[in-house]
Amino acid sequence: MTPEEEQLRKIAEDQPAFSRFMGITLISFTRDRIVAQLVVRDEMANRNGVLHGGAIMAFADNLGGTAASLNLPPGASTTTMESKTNFLRSVTIGQTAVAECVPLHRGRTTSLWQTTVSDESGRVAAIVTQTQLVLRP
């Protein structure tokens, strides 16, 4: 593993406690694409027995923040400054939701990420776009 790959691995694997609480598992990560999964548990359901919209948004927000972090200059950090979610279908309890996060824009002060959340059969459940602010030291 190259020093750069090792640095990216450390950044990607340094997930916040909330991510671990949700049960998010990173499958793969590069500066250009992150894939993760989330087993839908009862505790994540809404009153209709499917994955709560807030859980979908939190899943995508975590991936967008991770993706932005992989692309930061040394010493900088990031925070979400805007997020928009389009809900297209539900993900039922017991399924594994899969998300893919890719960049739409990587600038000096902001980055824009799109996360597509799908059910385990590959049907798109939600598309989330979020803007990350680059916080310089």
N, C-alpha and C positions, 0 to 999 in steps of 0.2 A: 504494500500500500504506500502510495506517495505521501509526502508530508501534507500536500493540499487535500488529498482524499481523507487522510487521518483528521485534519482540522474540520472538514465538512462532517465527518462521522460524529465527532465530539459535539459540534453544534446541533446536529439533527437529533442526537440521542439525549441531549440535555433538555428534556421535556419538562414543562411545569407540572406540579402536583395535580392540577385540574385535569390534565391530559391523562395521567395515570388513573385518576379517579374515574374518568369516563371509560377507560379501557381502550384507548386509541393505540393501535399497533402500526408502526411505520413498516411498510413493505419494501420500499425503495426510495432513494432520494438522490437528486443531483441539483445543481443550481437551476436547472431548467424544468424539473418535474419531480413532484413528490406523490407517492401513492401510499395510502394508509387504509386500514380497515377498522371497523367498529362493530362488535357483536351487540345487537339490539336486545337489551334486557328489559324486564318489566319496569324497573325504576326509571327508564327513559321514555316510557310511553305517555301519550296524551290520553284524554278521556275516551278516545275512540279505539284504543289498543294498538296504536301504531307509533313509530318513532316521533317524538315531540319535535316540532319545528325549531324550538330553542336548542335542542340537542344537535340537530342538523347544523344550525348556525354556529354553535360552539365547535363542532367537529371541523367545519370549514375554516373557522377563524383560527383555530390552532394550526391547521396546515398552512394557511396564508402567512401567519406569523413565523412559522418555521421556514417556509420558503424565502420570505423576506430576509430572515436572519442569515440564511446561507449566502445571500448576495450583498451583505453589508460591507462597507469599508472597515478596516481595523478600528476598534474602539467605539463604533457606533452601535446603537440599539434601534428598536423599532416599536411602533404601536399602531394599532388599527385606528384609522381616523374616519372611515366610512365603510359600510357594508350593505349589500343589497342581495336579497334572496328571492329567487323564483322557485316556488314549490310546484312540482309537476305530478308527482304520485307519491304514495305512501310506502314506507318500508315496515314490514310487520315484525312483531316480537319474535325473536329466535333467528331472524335472518342476520346476515353479516352485510352491513353497508360498506361500500368501497368508495373511496374518494381519490380523485386525481386533481392536483393543483399545478397550474402552469402560469407563467408570466404573460401578461398582456403589455406591460410597460415596466421598464426598470430605469428610473431616472436618478438624478443626484439627490433630490429631496423627497421623492415619493416613488412607490412602486405599486402596480396594479396587478392583482392576481385573480384568476378564475378557478374556482373549485367545482368540479362536477361530482355530485354524490349519486351513486347508483345502488340499486338493490343487488342481491347476489346473482341474479340472472342477467345483470348488465343493463337493465332498464333505468333510465335517468330519473331520479327522484327529485333532485334540486340542482340548480345552478346558482352559485354564489360568486359575486364579484366584490372585491374589497380593495380599498386603498390603504397602504401602509406608509406611515410617515417615517422618514429616516431621522433619528435623533442623534445628532453629533455631540461628542464630548465637549 
